[in-house]
Amino acid sequence: MRHAPLRWVVRPDESREREVGVDPDQDRPRTALVAGGTGALGGAVVELLLEAGERVCVPWVDSAEADRLRDTHAAAEREGVLRLSECDAANPDQLAALLDVLRADWGPLWLGCSLAGGWAGGAAVGDLDDVALLDRMLRVNLRTALVVAREGLRHMGSAGGRLVFVGSRAVERPAAGQAAYTAAKAGVLSLVATLAVELRGSGRTANAVVPKVIDTPANRRAMPDARHDRWVPPRAIAKVIAWLAGPDAWLVSGAAIPVHGDS
């Protein structure tokens, strides 16, 4: 597959800056896949992408969550710029089939974003009865990210593209009883670093945001006595993701960007 050539641009200050692969106005609107787009963070990302004029597809496995997103963006769905499709993003065959249809209808993929994830803890490694918890954490956090990366890259065009994932500060500061979750999120960050090497010079990038605690209704219910005012709202993190998903982020790849504020 041929990619857009590298271009050297002379700036007014005579500095030379390499621009990799994209014209900011090329192929607008661009096509985005947001796995986990029915969640709190994913919903904020979907909203910002739609506001930016992009086409967004959200695979879903929970019909109630999909209906909530559909109700929120009913106009976008009617206008054909938002598509909600029943699909397990951790299943390569299902995601490949979805992206085949998406490419036929909307053109090459620009953004593959995996915000799907889940947390579980409570048991030290020596007290685990089996490895089912590890399997579950790996599937929902790491496998989904890898499948989105693989199929996303296979469905991108010559203009380049973006891959964006979500890590966790727990990788940097592990807590007792969270080994399975922390291992899965460490895998996501390792995936991002590897992708950055593999995609060098292609006009495609891979990055992750690294939150601590996101200010969501579910987290408030789980931790009612915490300092909620120090938590970061989903839309603030979504703005970072939206920038990483855009053409101006061509110079950032392989990054794990902390988005935990002062929490």
N, C-alpha and C positions, 0 to 999 in steps of 0.2 A: 504494500500500500504506500502510495506517495504522500508525503506531507508537504505543507506549505514551506517554501524555502525560508531560511533565516535572512533577515533584512538588517542592514546597518543604517542607522539614521543619524545624521549630523544635527546636533542640537545647537541652539543659538550660542551656548557657551562653548561650542566646539567639542564637547564631550561626546563619546561614542557609546551608544547604548544598544545592546542586542535585543531586538524584539522577536520573540519566538512565535511564529506560526499564525498570528491572528490579526485580522482587521476588525476593530471593535464593532463596526456596523455590518459585518458580513453575516449573511444568513440569519437575519433577525426576522421573527423571533427565533431564539434557539430552543432546542429540545432538552428538557431536564427530566431525569428520573430521580425521585426522592423516596427511597425505601425507608420506612419508619415515618412517612409523612403524615400519618394519622395521629401521631403522638404530640405532646406539648411542644417540644423543640421542632419536630418535623413540620407541624402545622404552621409555626412561625416562619420557617424557611419557605414553605409553599406560598404563604402570603406575600413575602418579600419578592419572590421570583415572579409571581403574577403581577405585582405592582411594577416590576421592572419590564413587563411586557413579554415574558418568556412563556413557552408552552410547558406544562408540567404534568407528568404522569406519576401517580402514586399507587404502587401495588399494596394490596391489603389482604389480611387474613381474618380480621375481626370486623364483622358487618356493622356492629354498633358504632365503632370508631369511624368507619368509612362514612356512615350516614351523618355523623356529626360534622365531618369535614365537608361533605357534600352540601349540607344545609348552610354552612358558613360561606361557601363559595358557589352558591347555586347559579349565579349569573355567569361566572367563569366557565362552569360546566356547560351551560346552555350555549355559550359562545364558542365552545370547542377548544378552549385553551387549557382546560383542566380535564384530565381523564383519570378516573379511579377504576382500577382493574384488579379483580380478585386474582392474587398470585402470591405464592410463597417465595420471597426473594432469596431465600436460602437454598431453593431448589433450582439447579442450573437449567434443567429442561424447561421449567415453567418460565423462568426469567428470560431465557433465550427466545422462547416463543412470543412473549410479550414484546420484547424489543424488536423482533422481526416485524411485527405488526406496526409498532410505533414508527420504525424507520420507513416503512412503506407509506404510512399516512403523513408523517411529519418531517421526514428526512433524517439525516444522521444525528446521533446523540451528541450533545455537547457536554452535559453534566451527568455524571453518575455519583449520586450522593447516598451513602448508607448511614442513616441515623437510627436504625433499628438496634435495639439492645435491651438488656435486662440485668437486674442486680439480684443477687442472692448471697446470703452469708449466714453466719450464726454457728458454724461448727469449725473447730480446729481440724487441721489435716489428720491428726491421729485419731480423731473421733468420727471421721466420716465412715458411714456404713458401707457405701459403695461409691462408684465414680459417676453415677447418673447426674449429679449436680454439675460436675465438670463438663460432661457431654452437653448438657443443656446450655451452660454458659458459653461454651465454644460455638455451639450452633447459632444462638441468637446474636452473639456479639461478633465473633471472628468469621464464621463461615459465611454469614450474610455479607459481610464486608468484602470477603474474597470473591464471592460469586458476583456481586455488583461490579467489582473491579474487572474481573475477567470478561464478563459479558458486556460491560460498559465499553471497554477498550475495543472489543470485536465489533461494536456497532457505532463507533465514532467515525467521522469522516476525515478528509484531508486537512480541514481547517484547524484541527487540534481538539482539545477538550480538557475537562477538569474532573478529577476524582476527589471527593471530600468525605471524610469519615469522622467519627467521634470517639475519642479515647476517654481516659479517666485519670484524675490526679492520684487515684489509688495506686497506680503503677509506680509513681515517684515516692509516695508515702503509704506503703501497704498497711492495712489494719488486720488485726487478728480475726480469724474466722471468715476471711474473704478470699482465700487462695484461688478458688475456681474462677471467680469474677476477675480478680486482678490478673491472673494468667491469661484469660481471654482478651482483656483490654491491652495487655502487654503485646499480645500477638497482633492486635490491630496496629499498634504503633510500629512494630517491626515490619508489617506489611507495607505501611506507608513509606518507610525508609527504603525498602527493597524496590518498590515501584518507582520511587524517585530516580534510582540508579538506572532501572530498566527503561525509563521513559526519557532519559536525558537527550535533548536535541530533537524531540519528536513534536514539540508544540503541545504536549499533554503534561499535566502536572498531577501530583497526588499530595494531599495534605490532610491533617487532622486538627480538630479543635479539642482542647483538653479541659473540660469543666470539672468542678468539684461537686457542689450541690446546686441544682437548678431550681429556681423558685417556681414550682408547679403545685397544683392542688394536691396531687398524690403525695409529694414530699412533705407538704405542710401537715397533711393528715398523719403521716408516718412519724413526723418529728414535731409535734405541736409546741414543745417548749424551746425549740431552737431559735437562734437569732435570724429570723426570716429577713430582716432588713439588710442583712449582709449577703444574702443569696443573690445570684444573678438571674434576671428574668430571661425567659426564652428568646424574646425578640432581640435583646442585646447580643446574645450569642449568634442568633440567626443573621445579624448584620455582618458579623465576621465571616460566616459561612458564605453569604451572598457575595461578599467581596472576593473570597477565594474562588468562587464559581465564575467570576467574571473575567473578561479579557485582560484587565489591568494587572491581574495576579500572575502573569506569565513568568515573572522572575522568582516566584516562591514555589518550591517543591521539596517535599521531604520534611516539612515542618510539622512540629507538634506544638500548636499555639495555645498557651494557657489562657483560659477565659473564665477564671474563677474569681476575679475581682479581689476583694480583701477578705473573702470567706475562709 
